[in-house]
Amino acid sequence: DLLNLKTRENLSEVAQRSVRKKMVDELKTAPVTFKAKDEKHVLKVFTDIDCGYCAKLHREMDQMNKNGITVEYLAFPRAGIGSPSYDKIVSVWCADDQQAAMTKSKARQAVPPKTCKNPVKEQYQLGQSLGVNGTPALLTESGQLIPGYVPADRLAAMLDASKPKTVFNQ
């Protein structure tokens, strides 16, 4: 990593943001989405059904949505393709009600096994390409990758602070 020693900013991370954003924007499959009524931010979250911190983040979904954060889940079964975690997230994607299945699975409740044409493998491989190595991995609209759990209110403040301000000349 290339660091600016005066500002302590990771210049390599800043340079990678546009590449990450482009790669995610090219994704052809829809995520499991929990839409905010008054959307201010869209956050993509690489998640694993068996991840405790992913479940903790999901328990704060109502607060995130109230804070204007739409969450778009992308699959990242940490144990890999063909693992029990992989099978669980496939069942969520193939459920008739993906949101209910995601919520149920995050509460450690079994979702009926189901298979269908799904994006789990593609999303997992995308996560690997982006440098995701743990979950949850939060990807902001600018392409910033935030590893790990962040409480809903702190996350909203971070996203608000990073949003470009519009200045009107009068």
Secondary structure, 3 states (H helix, E strand, C coil): CCEECCCCEEHHHHHHHHHHHHHHHCCCCCCEEECCCCCCEEEEEEECCCCHHHHHHHCCHHHHHHCCEEEEEEECCCCCCCCHHHHHHHHHHHCCCHHHHHHHHHCCCCCCCCCCCCCHHHHHHHHHHHCCCCCCEEECCCCCEEECCCCHHHHHHHHHHHCCCCCCCC
